[in-house]
Amino acid sequence: METTETAIALMERALALLDQDAQGRIACHLQNALDVAEDVAPVRSGEMLALDEETAFFDRMDASRASAGSA
């Protein structure tokens, strides 16, 4: 289990770096890998995030970018 958690942490860090460099196509594939690893259901057409989900998403992205920037 620790190996999976380490891999997820590394992928999140890589995703933050790719987002900073605007590598959208690569970042999309990495985001999909993260979703599979974390058993996150895909977003379906027409679905919208609730305000608290949207806030939590952007908070995670900001934290991930901050940790990638300090590396």
N, C-alpha and C positions, 0 to 999 in steps of 0.2 A: 504494500500500500504506500509506503514511503516513496518508492520509486515513482509511482504515478503522481503523487503530490509534488515531487520535485520537478517532474516533466511538465506538469501544468504550470507551476510557478515560472519555469524557464520560457514556456510558450507565451505566457502573459507578458513577460518582460520583452520578449522578441516582438510581440504584437505592438506594444507601446512604441518601440523603436521604429518599426515599420510605419506606424501611423504618423510619427514625426517626420519621416522622409516621404510621405505621401505615396507609399507603395501599395495602393489600394487592392490591386489584383492579388498580390501575395498575401496581404493582410486578410483578405476574405477567406482564402484557403486555410490560413492559420486559425482564424476565428471559428471556422467550421470544425477544425480538429479539436479546438478547445471545447466547443459545444458537445461534441461526441464524447470526449474524455470526461466531461462533467455531467453527462446525461441531461443536457438541456434540450428541450423540444424546439424544433425550428419554428420560426415565425411564419404564419400563414398569411396569404394575401388578405388584406383588409383588417388584420389584427392591429391593435394599437396597445401601447404600454399604458398602464395606469400611471398617474402622476408620481406616486411613490416609487414605482418600478423604474420610471425614467430618471428620477433623481438619483436612485441607487446606482443605476447604470453609469451615469456621468460621474458620480463620486468615485466609482471603481476605476473608470478610465483616467480620471485626474490623478488618483493615487498611483496607478500603474505607470503613467507618464512621468510622475515625479520620481518614482523609484528608478526608472530607466535613465532618467536624466542625471541622477546622482551616481550612476555606475562609472 
